[in-house]
Amino acid sequence: MRPLVRQHRHRVDAQCPCFELRTETNLASRRNRRGRARLFRLQLSGFKTGEIERRGRKVTLGPTAASIGDDVVYIGNRGDATLCVIDAKTLACGECVPLSTDYSITPDGVLYVAATKEVWITTRPVSSSNVEAAKALQVFDASDPRHLKRKTKTPLDGLGEGYAADNGRGLFYTNVEGTGTTVAVDMRTKKIVSKWNPGSADVGGLALDSARRFLFVACRDHVVNLDAGHDGKIIDSLLTGAGLDNIDYSADRKIIYAAAEQAATLTIAEVGDDGKFHLKATVPTVKGARSVVAGKGETAYLIDPAEGRILKLIRK
């Protein structure tokens, strides 16, 4: 049987001759008889879809977020406003619990917090009539990983956007839309303990270097490095081009990745011990690619929503 892998090379500009972008159509790997890795696509189906209001228009959505827990994967489904439990080995779907009793809010970002055995969720309203209900972080008890229980919520001044967790210090970070602030929440008390200004009203994803306490905030066209150990002081800023969403950070390599959907570029920068950014490369991508995940070494993966594919960045 032939490997179910198709790759297409994308031209890289002169600024980054050491990197190459490829299209990966498959998400999981197995090994053939010779021990070579072969990629296969694993697909979960059966999730409900539904119509919600987004930025003034009606759209149909299904699952949009996932986080890995203890032998399970938690899936946030905006189609029916639920959080579902998937067995990580068998891929069988377990319980799906609503985020609210009236189904008025849907999951946006989903993160399993190992320090407290909880699932923390940023939310969005089903319609513009219930925006206020979505201005909070929802917390579910995951002490029994396969049976989630609604636990509590942390009120916010706006909609939560992006997330990062410092399990060692017991802190959960998120941005707040509208106010353009970055907040730190105590995982134990569920209270906001710090509120910082990253210098932009248009905030997106977050990434964290917990060892050096650098908190990276995606703004519309740049990334800001906040010193989480010194009252959120702005250390440095990195221009990326317009259209940032979820950024990611490789703690091993000390490299930040930021994909700009409008600029159609991936910015790669090393972060020094002083918190300053040092640009390594700017890689052309495709319009609409705005979320990136750091892999092993200097590999990274980008989502191309328009074509329904994953782009893989490798170092040549």
N, C-alpha and C positions, 0 to 999 in steps of 0.2 A: 504494500500500500504506500502510495506517495505521501510525503509529509504535507499537511494542510497548511502550508506557509507560502505567502506571496510577499515579496519585498520589492519596493520601488525606490530607487535612490533619488534624492532631491539635491539639486545643485546648491552648494554652500559658497557664500561670497568670500572674497579675498581676506576678510577680517578673521576668518576662522577656518583655515585649511586643515586643522587637526580633527574636525568633527564632521560627521556624516549623518544625515537624517534619512531613516527608512520607514516604510509603511509595514506595520505588523497587523495582520488580520486575525491573529489568534492570541489567546490570553494565558494558556497554561502549557506546561511542558512535561513530556515523558521521554524516556530514553529507548532507543531501538536496540536491536540485538548487539550492535557494535558499541553500545554505550554512548552514542552521540545523542545530544538533546534534539528532540523534535517537538514542535509546537502544535497544540491542538486547541480549538475553540470550545469552551464549555459554556453552554447557554442555559439559563434558567428561564422558564416561561410560566405563564399562568397568573402573573401579577395583574391586578385590576388597573385600568386606566380611568381617568376622569377629567372633567373639565373644571379648570380653575381660572380665576382672573389674575392676570399677570401684566403689570405695567399698562393697565387700562384696556387690555384686550383679553378675550377668551382663548385659552390654549388647552390642549389635551396632553396630559402628562401621566407618567407611571413612576417606576423607581428612579430616584435621582441621587441617592447617597448610600454609602455602605461603610461599615467599620468592623474590624475583626475583634472578637471577644475570645472567651475561653472555649475553644473547639466549636465556636459558632460564628456566624456573620450576621450582623444586624443591618437590615435593609430599610431605608426610609422611603416610603412610597407616597408621593404627592398626589397620585391618582385617587387614592381612597383615604388619605390622611392617617395612615397607619405606620407602625414600626413592626417589621417581621423578623422572625428568628429563623436562620437557615443553618442546617447542620453542615459544618465545614468539610466533613468527609463524604457523606452520602449525598449532599446538596438537597436533602429533603426539606421542605418548608414546614416549619412548626407554627407556633401561634403568631397571630398578627393582632396587635393591640392598638386602639385608637390613641392619638396624642391628646385628645380632649373628648369629653363625654358628648359634646354636641357636634363633633367633627368640623369645627370652624377653623382649625389651624392645621397646617401640613408640615412635615419635616423638611428642613432645608439641609443643614449640616448635621451629621451624626458622628459621635465619637464615643468609643468605649473608654472609660477612665479606670485603669487598673487599680489605682491607689484606693479607690472607694468602692470598686465593683459596681459601677453605675454606667448608664448611658446618658450622655448629655446631648441635647438637641437644640439647634437654632431653628426657628420656625418662620413660616410665612402664612398670611391669611388666605383662606379660600376665596374671599371676595373683599373688595375695598370697604365693605360695611363692618368688617370685624378686624380691622388692623390692630386695634388696641389689644385684643386678645393675644396677638402674636408677638407683642413686645415683652418677651420674657425668654429665659432659658428653661427648657423643660428637662427634668431629671427623672430617670427611671431606675429603680432598684434592679440590679442584675446579679445579686448574690446567688440566685438560682439562674444560671445563664440562659436556660431555655424557657423560663417563665418570668417575663418582665412585669414589674408592678410600678404603677405611677407613684412617684414619691413626693416631689415638691417642685417648685419653680423659683427662679430668681428674676424679679422684675427688672426691666431695662427701660431706658429713656427712648428707645427706638428699636428697630428690628436688628437682631444680632446678625453679624456677617463675619464669617471666618472663625477659626478656632485653633487653639493650641493648648496643650496640657503639660504642666510641669509636675509629674507624679511625685518626684522626690520632695518638692516643697509644698505640695498640695495646693497648687494654683491652676485655675482654668482661665484662659484669656479669650476674649472675643472683641470684635469691633462693633460699634453701634452706629447704624445708618442714621442720617439726619443730623445728629450731633457731631459726627466725625470724631468720635472718641474711641480710645482703646481702654478696656477695663480688665482688671484682674479680680477673679472671684475665688474666695476661700472654699476649697472643695468640701471641707467639713461643715462649716456654718452656712454655706450657700449665700454668703453676703459679699457684696462688692467691697474690696479693701483698697483698691487703687483705681484712679481714673486719669488717663493721660491724653494729651493732644499730639497726634502725629503730624500736625501741620496741614491736613487736607480734609475737606468735608466728604470727599469721595473715597471711602475706604473699602477694602475687599478682604482677601485672604490673609492668613497669618502663618508664620513658621517660627520655630524656636530653636535656639542653641542653648539648651538647659545648663550645660557645663559652664559656659561663659556668660550666661544670662543675657543673651542678645535676643530681642524680640523683633522679628521682621514683619513690617506692615505693608501690604500691597495697597497703593493708592492708584489713582486713575492711570498715571503714566510714569510712575516711579515707585521704588521700594525704599522705605525708611527703616533704619535700624535704631530701635529704642533700647536704652540701657535699663533692663528690668530690675537690676540690682541697685539703681540709683535714681529712683523716682521717675522712670520713663524718659530720661534725658535723651534728646535726639543726638545720635552720634554721627550719622552720615546718611546720605541719600544717593540712590542709584537710578539714573534715567533709563527707561526701558522702552518707551513708545506707548501709545494709548491702548487701553483695553485689557488691563490686568484683572484677573479673578483669583484663582487659587495658585499660590506660589508654593515652592517646596525647598527644603534645605537638606543637604547631605552633611551630617555631623562628622562622619569619618573623613570626608574630603574638605570640609569647611567651605562648601560651595553652595551658593544660592542660585535657584533657577526661577525665572520669571517669564511667562509666555504672554505676549500682548496680541490680542485678537485683531485689533484694527491695524496695528503696525505690521502684523504677520511676522513677528520675530520672537526668538527665544534668547533672552539675555542670561549669560552665565558669568558669575563673578565669585571670586574667592574673598573670604572675610578674614581679615587679619586679627590678631589678638587685641589690637586697639579699636576694633569694631569698624574699621574703614573698609570700604568695598574696593576690590581691585578687579577691573573688568578683564575677563579671559577671552570671551568671544560673544559675537552677536550672530545668531544662526537664523537664516530665513526659514519660515515655516509656511503656514497657509492662513488665509483669512478665517477668523472664527476660532482658532486654536488659542484658548485662554486658560487652560488648566494643565498643570504639569506635576509629575510624580518622579522624585529622584530614585534611581535604582542603585545597583551595586557599582562600585568603581565610579566612573564618570558617565554612566548610562542614565538616561532620563526618558520618560514616556509622556507624550502629549495627547490630549483628546482632540480629535477633529470631528466635531458634531455634525457638520454639514455633509460629510461623506461617510459617517458612521464607522470610523476607523481609528486606530491608534498609531501614532508616529513614534518611532524609537530613535533616540539620539545615541550614537556610539562614538567613541574616540578612535580615530584611525591609527 
